[in-house]
Amino acid sequence: MQIRENISLKHYNTFAIDVKAKYFAVFQNLEELQELLTDSKPTGYGSPLILGGGSNILLVNDVEGLVIKNEITGIEVIEQDDKHVYVKAGAGENWHKLVMYCVDNEYAGIENLSLIPGNVGASPMQNIGAYGVEVKDIFHELEAYHIKDNDVVKFSLNDCGFGYRESVFKRKYKGQ
């Protein structure tokens, strides 16, 4: 993992706008994210812009600070009982890929949310939804990295405060 300079963000946003990040890095696990956040503070990169799938952002100017691209991927079944299958997916995993994984394995409930652009990590932020199904309807829990506390925090369904295209991550925990 390294911090690179003057990187085009054209391939990191769905509008394919060719702006540059003064500094750019990719993380693939929690340890790399922690290292980037720790190393960026004393070196003057400023508050980083953490980028997921680039589908819910409009970049109109070059980014003068550090852009950190989330590439924590992976999909796995962690538990199964008579009524439910609990699937864990990395925040940097493509959302549609997760939906197709569930469809291909005949795990019902998420199929109405196919073809929504973006990554898994953004889905609870705005409680994505389509055709009468929202993330809250198929959600169990998530683990989030709290930047200020340098700690991983678990959020249950109730902790997320889901509403129509709404969650605690858009207001109470914005930027944290």
C-alpha positions as CSV (number, residue, x, y, z in Angstrom):
1,M,0.0,0.0,0.0
2,Q,1.4,3.4,-1.0
3,I,0.1,6.9,-1.3
4,R,0.4,8.0,-5.0
5,E,0.3,11.5,-6.3
6,N,-1.8,13.2,-9.0
7,I,-4.0,10.3,-9.9
8,S,-6.9,10.6,-12.3
9,L,-10.3,9.6,-10.7
10,K,-11.9,9.0,-14.1
11,H,-12.1,5.3,-13.5
12,Y,-13.3,5.7,-9.9
13,N,-16.6,7.5,-10.5
14,T,-19.5,6.4,-12.6
15,F,-19.8,9.8,-14.4
16,A,-16.2,9.1,-15.6
17,I,-15.2,12.7,-14.8
18,D,-11.5,13.2,-15.2
19,V,-10.5,15.1,-12.1
20,K,-7.3,14.3,-10.2
21,A,-6.6,13.4,-6.6
22,K,-3.5,15.1,-5.3
23,Y,-2.9,12.0,-3.2
24,F,-4.5,8.6,-3.7
25,A,-4.3,5.3,-2.0
26,V,-6.2,2.0,-1.9
27,F,-7.0,-0.1,1.2
28,Q,-8.0,-3.8,1.1
29,N,-8.3,-4.5,4.8
30,L,-8.8,-2.8,8.2
31,E,-5.1,-2.6,9.0
32,E,-4.4,-0.7,5.8
33,L,-7.2,1.7,6.4
34,Q,-5.9,2.4,10.0
35,E,-2.4,2.9,8.6
36,L,-3.6,5.3,6.0
37,L,-5.6,7.3,8.4
38,T,-2.8,7.4,11.0
39,D,-0.1,8.3,8.5
40,S,-2.2,11.0,6.7
41,K,-2.7,13.1,9.9
42,P,0.9,14.2,10.6
43,T,1.8,14.7,6.9
44,G,-0.8,17.3,6.1
45,Y,-3.1,15.4,3.7
46,G,-6.2,16.8,5.5
47,S,-9.4,14.9,6.0
48,P,-9.5,12.1,3.5
49,L,-12.3,11.5,1.0
50,I,-13.1,7.8,1.3
51,L,-14.4,6.5,-2.0
52,G,-16.5,3.4,-2.6
53,G,-18.0,2.6,-6.0
54,G,-18.1,6.2,-7.1
55,S,-21.8,6.0,-8.0
56,N,-23.2,8.6,-5.5
57,I,-20.6,11.3,-6.0
58,L,-20.2,14.1,-8.5
59,L,-16.6,15.2,-8.7
60,V,-16.4,18.6,-10.3
61,N,-12.9,19.8,-9.2
62,D,-9.6,18.2,-8.5
63,V,-9.3,16.9,-4.9
64,E,-6.5,18.7,-3.2
65,G,-6.3,16.2,-0.3
66,L,-6.1,12.4,0.1
67,V,-8.6,10.1,-1.6
68,I,-8.8,6.6,-0.1
69,K,-10.4,3.9,-2.2
70,N,-12.2,1.1,-0.3
71,E,-11.4,-2.3,-1.8
72,I,-12.3,-4.5,1.1
73,T,-14.0,-7.4,-0.8
74,G,-15.3,-10.9,-0.2
75,I,-18.6,-12.6,0.2
76,E,-19.2,-15.5,2.6
77,V,-21.9,-17.4,4.4
78,I,-21.3,-17.0,8.1
79,E,-24.4,-18.7,9.5
80,Q,-27.5,-20.6,8.3
81,D,-30.6,-21.8,10.1
82,D,-34.0,-23.1,8.9
83,K,-35.3,-19.6,8.0
84,H,-32.2,-17.5,7.3
85,V,-28.9,-17.4,5.6
86,Y,-26.4,-14.8,7.0
87,V,-24.1,-13.5,4.3
88,K,-21.1,-11.3,5.1
89,A,-19.8,-9.0,2.4
90,G,-16.9,-6.5,2.4
91,A,-17.8,-2.8,2.1
92,G,-15.8,-2.5,-1.1
93,E,-17.7,-5.4,-2.8
94,N,-19.9,-4.5,-5.7
95,W,-23.5,-4.4,-4.7
96,H,-24.9,-6.2,-7.7
97,K,-22.3,-8.9,-7.4
98,L,-23.6,-9.5,-3.8
99,V,-27.2,-9.7,-5.1
100,M,-26.2,-12.1,-7.9
101,Y,-24.3,-14.3,-5.4
102,C,-27.5,-14.6,-3.3
103,V,-29.6,-15.2,-6.4
104,D,-27.2,-17.9,-7.7
105,N,-27.3,-19.6,-4.4
106,E,-31.1,-19.3,-4.1
107,Y,-31.0,-17.0,-1.0
108,A,-34.3,-15.2,-1.5
109,G,-35.1,-11.6,-0.4
110,I,-32.4,-9.5,-1.9
111,E,-33.3,-10.0,-5.6
112,N,-35.4,-6.8,-6.0
113,L,-32.2,-4.8,-5.2
114,S,-30.3,-6.0,-8.3
115,L,-28.6,-3.5,-10.6
116,I,-28.3,-0.7,-8.0
117,P,-24.9,0.9,-8.7
118,G,-22.3,1.2,-5.9
119,N,-20.7,-0.9,-3.3
120,V,-22.0,-2.9,-0.3
121,G,-20.6,-0.3,2.2
122,A,-22.8,2.4,0.9
123,S,-26.1,0.4,1.0
124,P,-26.9,1.0,4.7
125,M,-25.8,4.6,4.5
126,Q,-28.9,5.5,2.6
127,N,-31.0,2.4,3.0
128,I,-31.1,1.7,-0.7
129,G,-34.3,0.2,-2.0
130,A,-36.2,-0.8,-5.1
131,Y,-39.5,-2.5,-5.9
132,G,-40.8,-2.5,-2.3
133,V,-37.6,-3.8,-0.7
134,E,-35.1,-1.8,1.2
135,V,-31.8,-2.8,2.8
136,K,-33.4,-2.7,6.2
137,D,-35.6,-5.6,5.1
138,I,-32.7,-7.9,4.5
139,F,-30.2,-6.5,7.0
140,H,-28.9,-8.1,10.2
141,E,-25.8,-6.1,11.3
142,L,-22.7,-4.3,10.2
143,E,-19.2,-3.6,11.4
144,A,-18.0,-0.1,10.9
145,Y,-14.7,1.5,11.5
146,H,-15.1,4.6,13.7
147,I,-12.4,7.0,12.6
148,K,-12.2,9.2,15.7
149,D,-12.2,6.3,18.1
150,N,-9.9,4.1,16.0
151,D,-12.2,1.2,16.7
152,V,-14.6,-1.2,15.0
153,V,-18.2,-0.8,16.1
154,K,-21.1,-3.2,15.5
155,F,-24.5,-1.8,14.5
156,S,-27.7,-3.9,14.7
157,L,-30.7,-3.2,12.6
158,N,-32.2,-0.9,15.3
159,D,-28.8,0.9,15.8
160,C,-28.9,2.0,12.1
161,G,-32.0,4.2,12.5
162,F,-33.2,3.3,9.0
163,G,-35.9,5.4,7.3
164,Y,-36.7,6.2,3.7
165,R,-33.2,6.6,2.1
166,E,-32.0,7.5,5.6
167,S,-29.8,6.1,8.4
168,V,-27.6,7.3,11.3
169,F,-24.6,7.2,9.0
170,K,-25.9,10.2,7.0
171,R,-26.5,12.4,10.0
172,K,-25.3,11.4,13.4
173,Y,-22.2,9.6,12.3
174,K,-21.5,11.6,9.1
175,G,-17.7,11.7,8.5
176,Q,-17.0,9.5,11.4
